[in-house]
């Protein structure tokens, strides 16, 4: 058992060592520590490190799983950039760092050359070459290229905007039998669960491609989503889903990146949402997350509400949002909040005591408006949990 724990620690150290080197030395692989790209890189490296150490110790290997992971890596790269040089650069860095790690930790390798160093380096090199063969093959012949609808989704949504001209996309859409709608909503789901095949057979309104970089990606005609939303979510199953706001189809790749970012921010806790995250409902959260420290600065302005119970705080915050967002009378606010006018007046008096003349100045009103809109989703969840 102690030996097994030591092997796990060694595996984790090697994985973090190699991932950090790839992200620091290969510009295209850089990104946030919790970003989807890092997760994909980390998964591939961890799989490779684990397999190498199993071979060193003579343990049984899962060749089918190894092939699957590295083939998916090649397919994902074909989607994102269609540039094998990025993979080659990452592989060179990973190989050099793996060789260095093996030497530094004196990991015994099967004899290959005339010296211990040569033997270790050659063992790592041969192993990495075998993994790259899987990745190169799937990069050159990804499965999605055989499916016109999947190819359309890739070129419309996931790939860079300049990969195809507008006329090429329209021709591809005609071949795929999916007339380009004026506006689309792009969704990402994690993990990719049951419903993938059912979605692929969906008629007319949506496109879907299965596991891409750990996500299920789909595009829906924005006009049809309201009527098909429940059907779509049932087909996806119990996954965390992020839906972009509507975008013109020529900007669908931007919608995809917004949805991906929202999913990451939810995972980090920067956005609080249920299993289905509508980006349009979290615009402030997405905006504030793009500027480190801005969220905390704005939320500090809501400190007067911190000492209030969650239920009461939610009621006051919803009233505060109406007061800040829309000029009017107590009767008009009461109608929008579904409250009695006297209740709204009571809330007004309490908010005036809490925030004072900050409710009178344009600059502080704008700051409070942004802060309360971004805080409300989390406060609603907290109040709901307390009621259960």
C-alpha positions in Angstrom: 0.0 0.0 0.0 2.8 2.6 0.8 4.3 1.8 -2.6 1.0 2.4 -4.3 0.6 5.8 -2.6 4.1 6.7 -3.6 3.4 5.8 -7.2 0.2 8.0 -7.2 2.2 10.9 -5.8 4.9 10.4 -8.5 2.2 10.3 -11.2 0.6 13.5 -10.0 4.0 15.3 -9.8 4.9 14.2 -13.3 1.6 15.3 -14.7 1.7 18.8 -13.1 5.4 19.2 -14.2 4.6 18.4 -17.8 1.3 20.3 -18.0 3.0 23.4 -16.6 5.8 23.2 -19.1 3.4 22.8 -22.1 1.3 25.8 -21.0 4.4 28.0 -20.4 6.3 27.1 -23.6 3.5 26.6 -26.2 1.6 29.8 -26.7 -1.5 28.1 -28.2 -1.9 25.9 -25.1 -1.9 28.8 -22.6 -5.0 29.6 -20.7 -6.5 29.9 -17.2 -5.6 27.2 -14.6 -9.2 26.1 -14.5 -9.9 26.5 -18.3 -11.2 23.8 -20.5 -8.0 23.7 -22.5 -5.9 23.0 -19.4 -8.4 20.3 -18.4 -8.0 18.6 -21.8 -4.2 18.9 -21.7 -4.1 17.6 -18.1 -6.3 14.6 -18.9 -4.1 13.6 -21.9 -0.9 14.0 -19.9 -2.2 12.2 -16.9 -3.3 9.3 -19.1 0.1 9.1 -20.8 2.0 9.4 -17.5 -0.2 6.7 -15.9 0.3 4.4 -18.8 4.1 4.9 -18.9 4.4 4.1 -15.2 2.2 1.0 -15.6 4.5 -0.3 -18.3 7.6 0.5 -16.2 6.1 -1.6 -13.3 4.9 -4.3 -15.5 1.2 -3.7 -14.8 -1.6 -4.4 -17.2 -2.4 -1.6 -19.7 -5.7 -0.5 -21.1 -4.7 0.0 -24.8 -8.2 0.7 -26.0 -8.6 3.6 -23.5 -5.2 5.0 -24.3 -5.9 5.0 -28.0 -9.3 6.6 -27.4 -7.9 9.5 -25.4 -5.2 10.4 -27.9 -7.4 10.0 -30.9 -9.9 12.4 -29.3 -7.1 14.8 -28.7 -6.2 14.8 -32.4 -9.8 15.3 -33.5 -10.2 18.2 -31.1 -7.1 19.9 -32.5 -8.4 19.4 -36.0 -11.6 21.2 -35.0 -10.0 24.1 -33.0 -7.2 25.2 -35.3 -6.6 22.5 -38.0 -2.8 23.0 -37.4 -0.7 20.0 -36.6 2.2 22.1 -35.6 0.6 23.0 -32.3 0.4 19.4 -31.4 4.0 18.8 -32.6 5.3 21.6 -30.4 3.4 20.4 -27.4 4.7 16.9 -27.9 8.3 18.1 -28.2 8.0 19.9 -24.9 6.2 17.0 -23.2 8.9 14.5 -24.4 11.8 16.6 -23.1 10.1 17.3 -19.8 9.2 13.6 -19.3 12.8 12.6 -20.0 14.0 15.1 -17.5 11.5 14.0 -14.9 12.4 10.3 -15.4 16.1 11.0 -15.0 15.7 13.3 -12.0 13.5 10.7 -10.2 15.6 7.8 -11.3 12.7 5.9 -12.7 13.9 2.5 -13.9 13.2 2.0 -17.7 13.8 -1.1 -19.9 17.3 -1.1 -21.3 17.5 0.4 -24.8 20.9 1.9 -25.4 24.4 1.6 -24.1 24.0 3.9 -21.1 21.4 4.5 -18.4 20.6 8.0 -19.6 20.3 6.9 -23.2 18.1 4.0 -22.1 15.7 6.3 -20.2 15.5 8.9 -22.9 14.9 6.4 -25.6 12.2 4.6 -23.6 10.4 7.9 -23.2 10.9 8.9 -26.8 9.6 5.6 -28.2 6.6 5.7 -25.8 5.7 9.3 -26.9 6.1 8.5 -30.6 3.5 5.7 -30.2 1.0 8.0 -28.5 1.6 10.7 -31.2 0.8 8.1 -33.9 -2.7 7.8 -32.5 -3.1 11.6 -32.4 -1.7 12.3 -35.8 -4.0 9.7 -37.5 -7.2 11.1 -35.9 -6.1 14.6 -36.7 -5.6 13.8 -40.4 -8.9 11.8 -40.6 -11.3 12.9 -37.9 -14.6 11.1 -37.8 -16.7 14.3 -38.0 -15.5 15.1 -41.5 -17.6 12.2 -42.8 -20.8 13.8 -41.4 -22.0 17.0 -43.2 -24.0 18.2 -40.2 -21.1 17.7 -37.8 -18.7 19.4 -40.3 -21.1 22.3 -40.6 -21.2 22.6 -36.8 -17.4 22.6 -36.6 -17.0 25.2 -39.3 -19.9 27.4 -38.2 -19.4 27.3 -34.4 -16.2 25.8 -33.1 -13.5 26.7 -35.7 -12.0 30.1 -36.1 -14.2 32.6 -37.9 -12.0 33.0 -41.0 -11.7 29.2 -41.8 -14.6 29.3 -44.3 -16.2 32.1 -46.4 -19.9 32.8 -45.9 -20.7 31.3 -49.3 -18.9 28.1 -48.3 -20.9 27.8 -45.1 -24.1 28.3 -47.0 -23.2 25.6 -49.4 -22.2 23.2 -46.6 -25.5 24.0 -44.8 -27.4 23.0 -48.0 -25.5 19.8 -48.1 -26.2 19.1 -44.5 -29.9 19.8 -44.8 -29.8 22.6 -42.2 -30.7 25.9 -43.7 -28.8 28.6 -41.9 -31.2 30.5 -39.5 -30.8 34.2 -39.1 -29.8 33.8 -35.5 -28.5 30.8 -33.5 -28.0 29.9 -29.9 -25.0 27.8 -29.2 -24.9 25.4 -26.2 -22.3 23.4 -24.5 -23.0 20.5 -22.0 -20.7 18.8 -19.6 -20.3 15.9 -19.3 -21.5 14.5 -22.5 -24.2 12.0 -21.4 -26.9 9.9 -22.8 -29.0 11.6 -25.5 -26.1 12.1 -27.9 -27.5 9.7 -30.6 -31.0 10.9 -30.1 -29.9 14.5 -30.6 -28.0 13.6 -33.7 -31.2 12.3 -35.2 -33.1 15.5 -34.3 -34.7 17.0 -37.3 -34.3 20.5 -38.7 -33.8 22.8 -35.7 -30.4 21.7 -34.2 -27.0 20.5 -35.0 -24.9 18.5 -32.6 -21.4 17.1 -32.4 -20.5 14.6 -29.7 -17.6 14.8 -27.2 -15.4 17.7 -28.2 -12.7 18.6 -25.7 -14.8 17.1 -23.0 -18.0 19.0 -24.1 -21.1 18.2 -26.1 -21.7 21.1 -28.5 -24.9 22.0 -30.3 -26.4 24.9 -32.2 -30.1 25.7 -32.3 -32.2 28.0 -34.4 -32.9 30.9 -31.9 -36.5 31.2 -33.0 -37.3 27.6 -32.4 -35.5 27.1 -29.0 -38.4 28.4 -26.8 -40.7 25.7 -28.2 -38.1 23.0 -28.3 -36.1 23.8 -25.2 -37.7 21.2 -22.9 -37.3 18.5 -25.6 -33.7 19.4 -26.1 -32.8 19.4 -22.4 -34.5 16.0 -21.9 -32.5 14.6 -24.7 -29.2 15.9 -23.3 -30.0 14.4 -19.9 -28.7 15.5 -16.5 -25.8 17.5 -17.6 -24.7 21.1 -16.8 -25.7 23.1 -19.9 -24.7 26.7 -20.9 -26.8 28.4 -23.6 -25.4 31.5 -25.3 -27.6 34.5 -26.2 -28.8 34.7 -29.8 -26.1 35.6 -32.3 -26.2 36.0 -36.1 -24.9 32.8 -37.6 -21.8 34.5 -38.9 -20.9 35.2 -35.2 -21.8 31.7 -33.9 -18.2 31.0 -33.0 -18.3 34.0 -30.6 -21.5 32.5 -29.0 -19.7 29.2 -28.5 -16.8 30.9 -26.7 -19.2 32.8 -24.5 -21.1 29.6 -23.5 -17.8 27.8 -22.8 -16.6 30.7 -20.7 -19.9 30.7 -18.7 -19.5 27.0 -18.0 -16.0 27.5 -16.7 -17.1 30.4 -14.5 -19.9 28.3 -13.1 -17.3 25.6 -12.3 -15.1 28.2 -10.5 -18.0 29.5 -8.5 -17.9 33.0 -10.2 -21.4 32.4 -11.6 -24.1 30.7 -9.6 -26.7 28.9 -11.6 -28.7 25.7 -11.8 -28.0 22.9 -14.2 -29.1 25.1 -17.1 -27.2 28.4 -17.4 -28.7 31.0 -19.7 -25.8 33.5 -20.5 -28.4 36.3 -21.1 -29.4 36.0 -17.5 -25.7 36.3 -16.3 -24.5 39.1 -18.5 -23.2 41.1 -15.5 -21.4 38.0 -14.1 -19.7 37.4 -17.5 -18.8 41.0 -17.7 -17.4 41.3 -14.1 -15.5 38.0 -14.5 -13.5 39.5 -17.4 -12.0 42.1 -15.1 -10.2 40.6 -12.0 -11.2 42.3 -8.8 -14.1 44.3 -10.3 -16.7 41.9 -8.9 -15.3 42.1 -5.4 -15.1 45.9 -5.6 -18.7 46.2 -6.7 -20.0 43.6 -4.2 -18.4 45.4 -1.4 -21.0 48.1 -2.0 -23.7 45.7 -1.0 -22.2 45.2 2.5 -25.2 46.8 4.2 -27.3 43.7 3.1 -24.8 41.2 4.5 -26.2 41.1 8.1 -29.8 40.5 6.9 -31.3 37.0 6.7 -31.2 35.4 3.3 -35.0 35.6 2.7 -35.3 39.3 3.8 -32.1 40.2 1.9 -33.6 38.7 -1.3 -36.8 40.7 -1.0 -34.9 44.0 -0.4 -32.5 43.3 -3.2 -35.3 42.6 -5.7 -37.0 45.9 -4.7 -33.6 47.7 -4.9 -33.1 46.4 -8.4 -36.5 47.8 -9.5 -35.8 51.2 -7.9 -32.4 51.4 -9.6 -33.4 50.0 -13.0 -36.7 51.8 -13.7 -38.0 55.2 -12.5 -41.6 55.0 -11.3 -43.9 55.2 -8.4 -44.5 52.8 -5.5 -47.6 51.5 -7.2 -45.7 50.8 -10.5 -42.9 49.0 -8.7 -45.4 47.0 -6.7 -47.1 45.8 -9.9 -43.8 44.6 -11.4 -42.8 43.0 -8.1 -46.2 41.5 -7.4 -46.3 43.2 -4.0 -48.6 45.6 -2.2 -47.6 49.3 -2.6 -47.2 49.7 1.2 -44.7 46.8 1.2 -42.7 48.5 -1.5 -42.8 51.8 0.6 -41.6 49.9 3.6 -38.7 48.4 1.6 -37.9 51.9 0.3 -37.6 53.2 3.8 -35.4 50.3 4.9 -33.1 50.6 1.8 -32.8 54.4 2.5 -31.5 53.6 6.0 -29.1 51.1 4.7 -27.7 52.9 1.6 -28.4 56.6 2.4 -27.6 59.1 -0.3 -25.9 56.5 -2.5 -29.4 56.0 -3.9 -29.4 59.6 -5.2 -26.2 59.8 -7.2 -25.9 58.5 -10.8 -22.5 57.0 -10.4 -23.3 55.0 -7.2 -26.7 54.0 -8.6 -25.0 52.4 -11.6 -22.5 50.6 -9.4 -25.3 49.3 -7.1 -27.3 48.2 -10.2 -24.5 46.1 -11.6 -23.6 44.7 -8.2 -27.2 43.7 -7.2 -27.9 42.2 -10.7 -24.8 40.0 -10.4 -25.5 39.0 -6.8 -29.2 38.2 -7.2 -28.8 34.7 -8.8 -26.7 33.5 -5.9 -29.0 35.1 -3.3 -32.0 33.5 -4.9 -30.3 30.1 -4.7 -29.3 30.6 -1.1 -32.8 31.7 -0.1 -34.3 28.7 -1.9 -32.0 26.3 -0.1 -33.0 27.8 3.3 -36.7 27.3 2.5 -36.3 23.5 1.8 
